[in-house]
Amino acid sequence: MAAALGLLIFLGLLFAAVKVLPGRDVAGREEPDGTRFRYRINGMAVFAAANVLVAAGTLIFDLSLAPLLDHFWTLFITANLISFALALWLHWRARAARPGPTTLGQKLIGRELNPRVFGVDLKMWAYEPSLIGFGLLVGAFGYAQFERHGEITPQMGFWLVGWWIYLATHYAYQDFLLSIWDVIEERFGLMLLWGDLVLVPFFYSIGGWFLLDQRDPISTPALLAIAALYAVSLWMFRSANAQKWRFKQDPKAVIWGEKAEAIGGRLLISGWWGIGRHLNYTGEIGVYLALTLATGFDSYVPYLLPLWMLVLLTHRAYRDDRRCRAKYGAAWHAYCAHSHFRMFPFVY
């Protein structure tokens, strides 16, 4: 019960943080009727506040994140229940606003594109408990290892720092969320809620269980090789997304030292996008693989995460291509002729 209450308080605090912390007012894409949704971009402030609170709680009040692992399954079950409850509430709210028959797909995916409460876009808000919650669970493994064994192994240290940098760079490029499929096209319902509140925090942190009681340090050459894979992959992932976002904001943006080039004025062929059509996905998979490699090879279970991302993003790249072919027509064929590779050069 205490864990469930704590999770509800956590969600409420993050809703308040998104509502009141300073940020920038950013316009989303133009809708068919000419309007633009306005978004409050303050994720970095929320992330910074969470880090300050954890540091202050540790240094001043001697608090620990390790107990989160003692309540892991209670939190997991509660997060599932909350996801279903919120999805039902969103469904009833949408049905009250627009009565009519509902398909199974609408019940699962949702009926509203951008539901808002007290001016807060719920779809964007859901990223906060997803990523901040994930970050807290990741941190809990570090606290727990130190409290059990009196040390942080090199591989655990890399895993902790790697995920922290991943989150920090996400918030540094948070504007890019306004151009992704989930935000601009996907209805908000059980599918996205469950992914945000359950899948990301509890599945993406799975490697921590296999690092927690590892005592033998990873070799320095192996760690350096994994760190190199991580650095290159993260650079590819974040910079590709940033290039696309800058081009959408300003078609004259400079990419890799030169003015951006595009086919038909819309399909970017500068930077990473001139090499492959979805190298941002390739970089993201590389990040997950590098962080999983830090767990070693004692179990296949941690590798379910990069495998999941490989399947998810490969299928998404296929769907993206199909959708863009229908949207851009001949221009898309010209783009594919220029950027031959979908995700993996010479392979896919």
RAUR-V378450 format. One record per helix or strand of 3 or more residues. SS is the DSSP state (2 for helix, 1 for strand). FROM is the first residue (numbers start at 0). TO is the last residue. If there is no record, write none. Layout:
SS & FROM & TO
SS & FROM & TO
This chain:
2 & 1 & 19
1 & 23 & 29
1 & 35 & 40
2 & 42 & 58
2 & 66 & 69
2 & 71 & 96
2 & 103 & 108
2 & 121 & 148
2 & 153 & 171
2 & 173 & 178
2 & 180 & 183
2 & 189 & 203
2 & 207 & 210
2 & 219 & 248
2 & 270 & 273
2 & 278 & 292
2 & 302 & 327
2 & 329 & 337
